[in-house]
Amino acid sequence: MAARNTASLLVGLLLLFLTWGAWADVKVNMEDRVEVFRGENASISCMFNSSDGVGGMMIRWFYVTRSPEEQRIYYQDTTMNIVDKGTPFTDRISVTGTGASREIVLTISDVQLDDELEFICRINGLTDGTREGRTQLKVFEKPDRPIIEAVETGISVNEISPSKIATCEVKNGFPKPSITWYRNNMPIQAAQDVVEVVTSTTTESSGLFSVKSELSMMVMKEDQDDLFYCEVTYFVPGGLTMTESNRINITVHYPSTAVRVWVESPKGKIKEGDSIELHCRDDGNMPSSSLSISYPGGEHILENNVMVVDNVTRLNSGLYQCKDTDWDTLEEIMGNTTVFVNYLDPAVVEPEHTVDVAQGEELTATCNTNSSLQTHTVWLKDGEEVSTGHSLTLMDTTFDSAGTYKCVVTVPEIEGMETSGTLRVFITGPPEIIKPDSTEREASFEETINLSCNVRGFPVPTVTWNTSDGKILETASEKRTDEGVQSLVSIKVTSDFSATCEAFNEFGTDTVTFNITAIILTTTPATTTTTSTTTTTTPTTTPTTTTTTTPTTTTTTTPTLSDTEGNGVIIAVIIICILLLAILGSVLYFLYKKGKICGRSGKQDLTKEKSSKDNIVVEMRSDNTEEAVLLGVNGEKLHPGDQGGEYLDVQK
């Protein structure tokens, strides 16, 4: 019985222990991986669940070396927390959280590539046992933009193995990026003997990866317009991304199958004197130095596929043939074009140069030329059009018909293509003097005047000048024109005279007479005299002094002017001034007689009882003598002492 009880107790204790252990087991949860860019901070969380309180927990952090071995970097219990010395993380880690929060976070600053390791969070409980969690730290670095370089020499379609097309390189990525080639947005797949892709990887001193890919292909003519590029794929925290390079063309060399030659300039029709530029081009894309052009009279090896012929003539017309040679097959390929140089011969005028036509007769002239194109002819005289067509007809000719006629022949289809010829026409006949508007002239005395005589006629008339008294005048100048002659004389006028211009040639004579009237201008004196006469009777008891105002004479002489109108104006002004002075003197004298001025009325009252008549005394003083002469009422001469005490005091 006792044994049975003991056994039951042991079984119960065992069941209790097993039940309590299962309930108190520690649980730890961690992320499988944490991803960050190089240089950033990484936070690794460790979450756990335990029945032990804060005082019963021990927390440790480890990382797994590449040996692999576990290396502790952090320790924490109820009494302390320690960052282990001498590890790569000693100065770069921090731990937050406690057992009470049930979460511990390990933070690593400035993460580097070597930090891509596995980290362990290990939890020890006093009664719960030990549990741990693991997280893999992943570090990333975005690579540089890919650089693509095409082969510069070009690729021949005649190659028997794949030729290098381009290279694509991407640098400084982590983890290692990958490169994919594309043509016209379609990925290129490797194919034996057709497409080859060779990839190489370089690990830089920083631990980053650089990847280089080389593409080789068999090419065809159609590939010359294709666009090639590479795509770089790389990992970043949270996923995968990509970037593309620039697009490039490749140069594909292929043999010619045809040759084309053409005139690049001038555009349109060609005329003599032009410079023509011929271009020759084959449809191949392989360098060729064998292009040549054969033409009438020779052959020319082309430089840069261009041939220039300067100052072409009609002899340069003909077939121009461009030839190319395929040196692989020695086959010749040719193309050709026809060049035609238009021409216009110099104009031929009949009659040639000059022609004499009698006045009143008819003249017919022609202007002809040879041309490769239709022409248009006009006749000009003094720059004005007088006729169209190759023939010129002058009916009932006059002196106005004389002159230089120019025929201008143009080709309407080609600008600047023209020729011309001239014909000088002389109309024979007696002289004809072009009559002036007036043959009557007036001129001042000793003035020099010019007389002109314009004469038409052919042969050119001889012109002479003479005066009415038979004097022959010397010609000052004589100018010959297509229509005749212009004669000029200069004459000094001393009197009235007539001058005659006489023109004559073998067919007759014509004259014109100029009548000249001489105008003589004389000096006209103008005198203005002002005399002031004052008569006053003074009392005999008062001695007076007589002062006589000297007559003032102003004489204005007008000089002789060549302009008679100017002389008349001056004379009129002088006369008006004289009249105004005379009127003013009359008014003053009238007022004086009435006693309105000089106080005359008062003096007459004082002397009226002592004298039956007024005594008038006038003193006239000459500039040539100091003697004073007094005149009495009857005109007798009186000296100052003989006046009986009564005399007039006149003061100015």
Secondary structure, 3 states (H helix, E strand, C coil): CHHHHHHHHHHHHHHHHHHHHHHCCCEEECCCEEEEECCCCEEEEEEEECCCCHHHEEEEEEEECCCCCEEEEEEECCCCEEECCCCCCCCCEEEECCCCCCEEEEEECCCCHHHCCEEEEEEEECCCEEEEEEEEEEEEECCCCCEEEECCCCEECCCCCCEEEEEEEEEEEECCCEEEEEECCEECCCECCCEEEEEEEEECCCCCEEEEEEEEECCCHHHHHCCEEEEEEEEECCEEEEEECCCECCCEECCCCCEEEEEEECCCCEECCCCEEEEEEECCCCCCCCCEEEECCEEEECECCEEEECCCCHHHCEEEEEEEEECCCCEEEEEEEEECEECECCCEEECCEEEEEECCCCEEEEEECCECCCCEEEEEECCEEEEECCEEEECCCCHHHCEEEEEEEECCCCCCCEEEEEEEEEEEEEEEECCCCCCEEEEECCCEEEEEEEEEEECCCEEEEEECCCCEECCCEEEECCCEEEEEEEEECCCCEEEEEEEEECCEEEEEEEEEEEECCCCEEEEEEECCCCCCCCCCCCCCCCCCCCCEEEEEEECCCCCHHHHHHHHHHHHHHHHHHHHHHHHHHHHHHCCCCCCHHHHHHHHCCCCCCCCCCEEECCCCCCCCEEECCCCCEECHHHCCCCCCCCCC
